[in-house]
């Protein structure tokens, strides 16, 4: 799975003014996995940023940025991981200040530079070219030059599209943005059969979470063989969390970019934790989670524990 995205960070203009200038409104609906076409978040350093699931979104057009940056600074990052192309550039006072771009198709060491680049640029470039030299000597197929624009944007704003944690620590809280005149879709109510004390911890935990569509697809591919399994998502069109249940017991859910959470008995939980599962942020001590993209060697273990969670749910006192 490769990213094809862009983001725009604004410093020196309040969030409300940025949204007004772009004719957007904030729905306040969490978009943790950046699944919406446009989402926004405030990050340390006085930046308000917009994330686009489009490498060439109209809001990063030069004409738009010239108007938007009349009284502020704008930094843009573009990342296209399928053809290994990337760019970072900045506007201020209505004009382009600098730009650096890499297109692997023009050569593995292609790097186009324009304007007065930030002071940190030289050291970033030197370091990544050195890594490319070593990579080439080792005959490895990694494009470190692609990372030059992405790393420069990260050093300036403190955000990377492929990292959860900000440079300053913590995470950005993204929410879905929509055109100012667009209606917000209704949120489906939690089914009464699972809105019970046995599930209270997990429902409170997932309330504000999103889930990547690949997680939902993976989980359903495994569980569709069980005809009594049911799935609930409060807002599928906007990629909210997904819980899976049998009877009235929730035994699995998908959330974030890569996490599959499973409810297990103490013995199975201990076993899972020795086989790659994590338990640092879970609803309670009956849950663990696996990261879906840990590698193919972990796939059989993930599938095994999904099956265990299902079987344990059917044995629970809450199962009809």
C-alpha positions in Angstrom: 0.0 0.0 0.0 1.6 3.3 -1.1 0.6 6.8 -0.3 -0.6 9.3 -3.0 -1.2 12.3 -0.9 -0.4 15.9 -0.2 -0.6 18.3 2.8 -0.7 22.0 3.3 0.4 23.7 6.6 -0.3 27.3 7.3 1.5 29.4 10.0 0.4 32.9 10.9 -3.3 32.6 10.0 -5.9 31.4 12.4 -7.7 28.1 11.6 -11.0 29.9 11.1 -9.5 32.3 8.6 -7.9 29.4 6.7 -11.2 27.5 6.5 -13.0 30.6 5.4 -10.5 31.4 2.7 -10.9 27.8 1.3 -14.7 27.7 1.8 -14.4 24.7 4.2 -16.0 23.8 7.5 -14.9 21.5 10.2 -17.3 18.7 11.0 -15.5 17.8 14.3 -15.8 14.2 13.2 -12.5 12.4 14.0 -10.5 11.3 10.9 -7.6 9.5 12.6 -6.7 7.5 9.6 -7.0 10.4 7.1 -9.6 8.7 5.0 -11.7 11.7 4.2 -10.9 13.6 1.0 -9.8 16.6 3.2 -9.0 16.6 6.9 -7.5 19.2 9.2 -5.5 19.4 12.4 -3.6 21.9 14.5 0.0 21.0 15.3 2.5 22.7 17.6 4.3 25.7 16.3 1.2 27.6 15.3 0.5 25.5 12.2 -2.9 24.5 10.9 -2.6 21.8 8.4 -4.9 20.2 5.8 -4.3 16.6 4.6 -5.5 15.7 1.1 -6.0 12.2 -0.3 -4.9 13.6 -3.6 -1.3 14.4 -4.6 -2.4 17.3 -6.8 -5.3 18.7 -4.8 -6.6 22.1 -6.2 -5.8 23.8 -2.9 -2.1 23.4 -3.5 -2.3 25.1 -6.8 0.0 28.2 -7.1 -2.8 30.6 -7.7 -4.7 29.4 -4.6 -1.5 29.5 -2.5 -0.6 33.0 -3.7 -3.9 34.3 -2.4 -3.9 32.3 0.8 -0.3 33.2 1.8 -0.6 37.0 1.5 -0.3 37.4 5.3 1.2 34.1 6.4 3.5 31.2 5.5 2.4 28.1 3.6 4.4 24.8 3.4 3.2 22.0 1.1 4.4 18.4 0.9 3.5 16.0 -1.9 4.2 12.3 -1.7 3.5 9.8 -4.6 4.9 6.4 -3.5 3.9 4.4 -6.5 6.2 6.2 -8.9 8.5 7.6 -6.2 7.9 11.3 -6.7 7.9 13.9 -4.0 8.0 17.6 -3.6 8.0 20.3 -0.9 7.6 24.0 -1.4 6.7 27.2 0.4 4.7 30.4 -0.3 4.9 33.6 1.8 3.6 37.1 1.1 1.8 35.8 -2.0 4.9 34.4 -3.7 6.8 31.1 -4.1 9.8 31.2 -1.8 11.4 27.9 -2.5 10.7 24.4 -4.0 12.5 21.1 -4.1 11.2 18.1 -6.0 12.2 14.5 -6.9 11.0 12.3 -9.7 12.5 8.9 -9.9 11.4 8.5 -13.5 13.8 11.3 -14.4 16.7 9.4 -12.7 17.4 7.9 -9.3 19.3 11.0 -8.1 17.0 13.6 -9.7 16.4 16.6 -7.5 15.1 20.0 -8.8 15.7 23.0 -6.6 14.4 26.5 -6.8 14.6 29.6 -4.7 16.2 30.2 -1.3 15.9 26.8 0.4 15.7 26.7 4.3 19.0 26.4 6.3 18.3 22.8 7.2 18.1 21.7 3.6 21.8 21.3 3.0 22.4 18.8 5.9 19.2 16.8 5.0 20.4 16.5 1.4 23.9 15.6 2.4 22.8 12.9 4.8 20.3 11.3 2.4 22.7 11.3 -0.6 25.2 9.6 1.7 22.6 6.9 2.5 21.9 6.6 -1.2 25.6 6.0 -1.9 25.7 3.3 0.7 22.5 1.8 -0.6 23.9 1.7 -4.2 27.1 0.1 -2.9 25.1 -2.6 -1.2 23.0 -3.0 -4.4 19.8 -2.3 -2.5 16.7 -0.9 -4.2 15.7 2.0 -2.0 15.1 5.6 -3.2 16.6 7.8 -0.4 16.4 10.9 -2.6 12.6 10.7 -2.6 12.9 11.4 1.1 14.7 14.7 0.7 11.6 16.9 0.1 9.5 14.9 2.6 12.1 15.2 5.4 12.6 18.9 4.7 8.8 19.5 5.1 8.9 17.3 8.3 11.7 19.4 9.8 9.9 22.6 9.2 6.4 21.6 10.3 6.9 18.6 12.5 4.6 16.3 10.6 5.1 13.3 8.3 2.3 11.5 6.5 3.9 8.1 7.2 4.4 8.6 11.0 1.8 8.7 13.7 3.9 10.7 16.2 4.7 14.3 15.6 8.3 15.6 15.8 7.3 17.3 19.0 5.7 14.2 20.4 2.0 13.3 20.7 -0.3 12.9 17.7 -2.2 15.3 15.5 -6.0 15.2 16.0 -7.4 15.2 12.4 -11.1 16.0 11.8 -13.0 15.7 8.6 -13.4 18.9 6.6 -16.2 19.5 4.0 -17.2 22.3 1.7 -19.0 25.0 3.7 -22.4 24.3 2.1 -22.3 20.5 2.5 -24.5 18.7 4.9 -22.9 16.4 7.5 -24.0 12.8 7.2 -25.9 11.3 10.1 -24.2 8.9 12.5 -25.9 5.5 13.0 -27.0 4.6 16.5 -25.2 1.7 18.3 -27.4 -1.4 18.0 -29.2 -2.1 21.3 -28.0 -5.7 21.5 -24.4 -4.6 21.9 -25.1 -1.4 23.9 -24.8 -3.4 27.1 -22.5 -3.2 30.2 -20.3 -6.1 28.9 -19.2 -3.8 26.0 -19.1 -0.5 27.8 -15.3 -0.2 27.9 -14.8 -1.0 24.3 -17.6 1.3 23.1 -16.2 4.2 25.1 -12.7 3.4 23.7 -13.7 3.4 20.0 -16.1 6.3 20.2 -13.9 8.9 18.4 -11.8 6.5 16.3 -11.5 6.0 12.6 -10.5 2.8 10.7 -8.6 2.3 7.5 -10.8 0.6 4.9 -8.1 -2.1 4.4 -8.5 -3.1 8.0 -12.2 -3.6 7.6 -11.7 -5.6 4.4 -9.1 -7.9 6.1 -11.2 -8.5 9.1 -14.3 -9.3 7.1 -12.4 -11.7 4.8 -11.6 -13.8 7.8 -14.9 -13.6 9.6 -17.3 -14.0 6.8 -17.1 -17.8 7.2 -18.9 -17.4 10.5 -22.5 -16.9 9.6 -23.5 -15.6 13.1 -21.0 -12.7 13.1 -22.3 -9.2 12.8 -20.5 -5.9 12.1 -21.3 -2.4 13.1 -19.8 0.9 11.8 -21.5 4.2 12.8 -20.5 6.0 9.6 -19.0 3.7 6.8 -18.8 6.5 4.2 -16.4 8.4 6.5 -14.4 5.4 7.7 -15.4 5.4 11.4 -14.4 2.5 13.6 -15.7 -1.1 13.0 -16.8 -3.4 15.8 -17.5 -7.1 15.3 -19.8 -9.1 17.5 -21.5 -12.4 18.0 -24.7 -12.5 20.1 -24.3 -9.4 22.2 -20.5 -9.6 22.8 -18.0 -7.5 20.9 -14.9 -9.6 20.3 -13.0 -7.6 17.7 -12.7 -4.1 16.3 -10.6 -2.3 13.7 -9.2 1.2 14.4 -6.6 3.6 13.2 -4.3 2.9 10.2 -3.2 -0.6 11.1 -4.7 -2.0 14.3 -6.9 -5.0 14.8 -8.1 -5.4 18.4 -9.1 -8.8 19.9 -10.8 -9.7 23.1 -9.2 -12.8 24.6 -9.2 -14.9 27.8 -6.1 -14.5 30.1 -4.3 -17.6 28.7 -4.8 -16.6 25.1 -3.9 -13.0 25.8 -0.6 -14.0 27.4 0.1 -16.3 24.4 -0.7 -13.4 21.9 1.6 -11.0 23.7 4.5 -13.5 23.1 3.6 -13.6 19.4 3.6 -10.0 18.4 0.5 -8.6 20.0 0.5 -5.3 21.9 -1.4 -4.0 24.8 -0.2 -0.5 25.5 -3.5 1.2 24.6 -6.5 -1.0 24.9 -10.1 -0.8 26.3 -9.2 -3.0 29.3 -6.9 -6.0 30.2 -9.0 -8.5 28.2 -7.8 -6.9 24.9 -4.7 -6.9 22.7 -4.1 -5.6 19.2 -2.0 -6.6 16.2 -0.6 -4.2 13.6 -1.9 -5.4 10.3 1.3 -4.4 8.4 3.8 -6.2 10.6 4.8 -8.5 7.7 3.6 -11.7 6.0 5.3 -13.9 8.6 2.8 -12.6 11.2 -0.3 -13.2 9.1 -1.0 -16.7 10.3 -0.7 -15.7 13.9 -3.2 -12.8 13.4 -5.7 -15.1 11.8 -5.3 -17.7 14.5 -6.1 -15.2 17.2 -9.1 -13.8 15.4 -10.5 -17.3 15.3 -9.7 -17.7 19.0 -11.5 -14.4 19.9 -14.6 -15.5 18.0 -14.7 -18.9 19.7 -14.2 -17.3 23.2 -17.0 -14.9 22.5 -19.4 -17.8 21.7 -18.4 -19.4 25.0 -19.1 -16.2 27.1 -22.0 -16.0 29.5 -23.5 -13.2 27.3 -23.8 -15.4 24.3 -27.5 -16.5 23.8 
